[in-house]
């Protein structure tokens, strides 16, 4: 639970994984699907952060150029 919480997984999804885990191994595919969806969300967040970082880097480079003039 702590590991999933550390990934910013919503509490409802964590509860669902726990509930499915208590049912048994026949829910492995369902649990895996929840994790795959969560992974997609994280990947999207990473892409957005990369774009934000590029914008900040561009602005920093602009100011670096402005200081030399």
C-alpha positions as a Markdown table, in Angstrom:
| # | Residue | x | y | z |
|---|---|---|---|---|
| 1 | Unk | 0.0 | 0.0 | 0.0 |
| 2 | Unk | 2.8 | 2.4 | 0.9 |
| 3 | Unk | 4.6 | 1.7 | -2.4 |
| 4 | Unk | 1.5 | 2.5 | -4.4 |
| 5 | Unk | 0.8 | 5.6 | -2.3 |
| 6 | Unk | 4.3 | 6.8 | -3.0 |
| 7 | Unk | 3.5 | 6.7 | -6.8 |
| 8 | Unk | 0.5 | 9.0 | -6.2 |
| 9 | Unk | -2.0 | 6.3 | -7.0 |
| 10 | Unk | -5.5 | 7.4 | -5.9 |
| 11 | Unk | -6.7 | 5.8 | -2.7 |
| 12 | Unk | -9.7 | 4.3 | -4.4 |
| 13 | Unk | -7.4 | 2.4 | -6.8 |
| 14 | Unk | -5.2 | 1.2 | -4.0 |
| 15 | Unk | -8.3 | 0.0 | -2.1 |
| 16 | Unk | -9.4 | -1.9 | -5.2 |
| 17 | Unk | -6.0 | -3.6 | -5.6 |
| 18 | Unk | -6.2 | -4.6 | -1.9 |
| 19 | Unk | -9.7 | -5.9 | -2.3 |
| 20 | Unk | -8.8 | -7.9 | -5.4 |
| 21 | Unk | -5.7 | -9.2 | -3.7 |
| 22 | Unk | -7.8 | -10.6 | -0.9 |
| 23 | Unk | -9.9 | -12.5 | -3.4 |
| 24 | Unk | -6.9 | -14.3 | -4.7 |
| 25 | Unk | -4.8 | -15.1 | -7.7 |
| 26 | Unk | -7.7 | -15.2 | -10.0 |
| 27 | Unk | -7.7 | -11.4 | -9.9 |
| 28 | Unk | -4.1 | -10.9 | -11.0 |
| 29 | Unk | -5.1 | -9.8 | -14.5 |
| 30 | Unk | -7.4 | -7.1 | -13.0 |
| 31 | Unk | -4.8 | -5.9 | -10.7 |
| 32 | Unk | -2.2 | -5.8 | -13.5 |
| 33 | Unk | -4.7 | -3.7 | -15.6 |
| 34 | Unk | -5.1 | -1.2 | -12.8 |
| 35 | Unk | -1.3 | -0.9 | -12.6 |
| 36 | Unk | -0.9 | -0.5 | -16.3 |
| 37 | Unk | -3.5 | 2.3 | -16.4 |
| 38 | Unk | -1.7 | 4.0 | -13.5 |
| 39 | Unk | 1.6 | 3.6 | -15.4 |
| 40 | Unk | 0.1 | 5.4 | -18.4 |
| 41 | Unk | -1.0 | 8.3 | -16.2 |
| 42 | Unk | 2.5 | 8.5 | -14.7 |
| 43 | Unk | 4.0 | 8.4 | -18.2 |
| 44 | Unk | 1.7 | 11.3 | -19.3 |
| 45 | Unk | 2.8 | 13.3 | -16.3 |
| 46 | Unk | 6.4 | 12.7 | -17.1 |
| 47 | Unk | 5.9 | 14.0 | -20.7 |
| 48 | Unk | 4.1 | 17.1 | -19.4 |
| 49 | Unk | 7.0 | 17.7 | -17.0 |
| 50 | Unk | 9.6 | 17.3 | -19.8 |
| 51 | Unk | 7.7 | 19.9 | -21.8 |
| 52 | Unk | 7.6 | 22.2 | -18.8 |
| 53 | Unk | 11.3 | 21.7 | -18.2 |
| 54 | Unk | 12.1 | 22.5 | -21.9 |
| 55 | Unk | 10.1 | 25.8 | -21.6 |
| 56 | Unk | 11.9 | 26.8 | -18.4 |
| 57 | Unk | 15.3 | 25.9 | -20.0 |
| 58 | Unk | 14.5 | 28.0 | -23.0 |
| 59 | Unk | 13.6 | 30.9 | -20.8 |
| 60 | Unk | 16.8 | 30.5 | -18.8 |
| 61 | Unk | 18.8 | 30.4 | -22.0 |
| 62 | Unk | 17.1 | 33.6 | -23.1 |
| 63 | Unk | 18.1 | 35.3 | -19.9 |
| 64 | Unk | 21.7 | 33.9 | -20.2 |
| 65 | Unk | 21.9 | 35.6 | -23.6 |
| 66 | Unk | 20.4 | 38.8 | -22.3 |
| 67 | Unk | 23.1 | 39.0 | -19.6 |
| 68 | Unk | 25.9 | 38.9 | -22.2 |
| 69 | Unk | 24.6 | 41.9 | -24.2 |
